[in-house]
Amino acid sequence: MPKERFISYPFCSKENDPSLLVGWAGWTHLAQAQALASWLTDIVEREGWPPERLVPLLAGLDELLPWLLQWHNEPTPEFGALGDFYATFLEGQLHQHGLTREDLKAWRPPTMAGRRRRKQIRA
């Protein structure tokens, strides 16, 4: 069985399913953006997350934008230039939820209280 690699999206799991949200590391930047946008849309429509819970998903999409604009901005009949489509999608989501790009850049994962580091054994 070949070893597979995955991308994890912590703090993006549904309330009733705390499983870590993962994606395949072999996805293109476009496939990653499609997966994040789809998950974000589903979360907003079905779960009604508050804006602060959406920040990790939006930050993930924001990190993909430079690559989308560089490598996946060819026009398609349905969406036009896909990099521009996702840039517009992100801006719309930020506006809808009262967030800014600065909010995305400032976000840090919550700290885990009571978590201890294992001692390293030196030889």
N, C-alpha and C positions, 0 to 999 in steps of 0.2 A: 504494500500500500504506500503510495507516494506521500511525502510530507507536504501538507498544505499550509499556507500562511493566510492569516486573516487580519482584518482591520477591526478594531473594537471601537464602539461608540458608547463609553460609559455615561451614565446619568441620562440615557435616552430610552430606557425600557418603560413599558407600560406599567401602570400601578398594579394591575392584577397579574402581571407576569414579570417578575424581577430578573429574568434571564438576561445575560449580557447581550446587547445588540451587536451583531458582528456582520461583516461583509467580506467577500472574498478579496484577497490582496491582488489578485490578477485582473480585477476590473480596471477598465480605463477610467480616466478622470470623468468622462462623460457618464459612464455607467454608475460611478459613485454618486455623481450629482443627481442622476435620475432616481437612484435608490433613496438618497437623503430627502429629496423633494417629495417623493411619494410617501415616505414615512412621515414627514412633517405634515403633509396635507391630511393624512389619515389621523394623526395624533390630534390635530386642531379640530377636525370634524367630529371625531368619535370620542375623544377624551376631554376636550376643552381645557387643555393645559394653559396655565397662566403664562404670560410672556417670559418671566424669568426661567421657567422650565424649558422654553424653546431655544434659549441662547446657545446651548452646546450644538444643537442641530444646525442652527443658522450659522454659527461660527465654522462648523465643518464645511458647509456650503461656501462660505466666504473664502476659506482657504483654497478651495478648488477653482475659484474664478480665474485667477491668472492663467492656469493651464487650460481651462475651457476656452478662454479668449484666444490663446495662442494656438491650440491644436484642434479645437472642435468648433470653430466659428464659421464653418462653411454653411451656406444657406440650404435649408430644407423646405419643401413645399408646405409642410404643416406648421412649422415654428419659425421659419426664417433662420437667421444665424443663431445657432444653439448657445454659443457663449453669451451673446447679447440677451437671448431668451432667459437664461439663468440669472444673469445680472439684474434684469428687470424683475424676475420672480423674487429674488432676494430683496431688492429695494421695496417691492410691494409688501412682502412679509414684514420687513422692518417697520414700514409705515403703519401697516395694519395693527401691529402689536406695540407700537409706541417705543420702538428700540432704535438704536443708532449703530453704525459700524464701530464707534468707540466702545459701546457696550459689549460688542462681540470681542474686541481686542482686550478689554479689561477683564473678561470673565476668567476665573480660575476655578478649578474643581474644588468642591468642598473638602475640608480636611477630615480625615477619619480619626475620631477621638478614641483614645485607648489603644491604638495600634502600636505595637512594639516592634522594633527592629531586632532581628536575630543577631547574636554576637558572631562575629567572624572568628574562625579558628585560624590562628597563624601557625605555620609550620616552622 
